[in-house]
Amino acid sequence: MATSKFRIGEKVLFGIIGLIAIFAIVSFVGLEIYRSKLKHPMYQINDSFNFTEAGLRGSVLFRDRGCTSCHRAVRNGTNNGVDLDGVGTKRTFTYLINFLHKPEATYDAKTIDHGPFKEAAYVANLPANELNDLATFLSELKARQGAADSPMPMPERSGFVDEMVKIWAPKNWKSEHKDLRIEAGEPPAK
């Protein structure tokens, strides 16, 4: 029977890989234990879900009609399609209802799954009351200012953002672009 001996470099390489794997597993288990004992969410939740009756019906339809097979909303579903948490901050009810009826005409471009002869083409053929409830649900998915899916930056000034602008933005950037934080009444960076 042939035996293979590892060379010194191979032993060191496999040893380092083993240590990294052990560190990753221990870190993951430690983080999960820590997270399971927290009495509050580990990260700030910047989305709000206050639904009307139509919004609640739309939420049920969103899950029952298979929307979660592609989209994510209220932290349910997959990320195969667009994450819809906070979409009500970016889009109006009118836009959403028009999109559900005629996706490619509203979006003004080809869509991946919504449109004639595509996987989610059935959505446009749902009864009008269901489309209304779905659009209401989506329009009520709001994001607080500063959330990743909010069109406005966080309300408080970020030293990190100011430093990144100072380091990476071209010199003429400030004259060409508006700082939304100053428009919102915040003092300029020092």
Secondary structure, DSSP 4 states (H G I P E B T S, - for coil): ----PPPHHHHHHHHHHHHHHHHHHHHHHHHHHHHHH-SS-SS---EEE---HHHHHHHHHHHHTTGGGT-EETTEE-SSS-B-TTHHHHS-HHHHHHHHHSHHHHHTS--SSSSTTSTTGGGGGS-HHHHHHHHHHHHTEEE-TTSTT-SS--SS--HHHHHHHHHHS-TTHHHHS--HHHHTTPPPP-
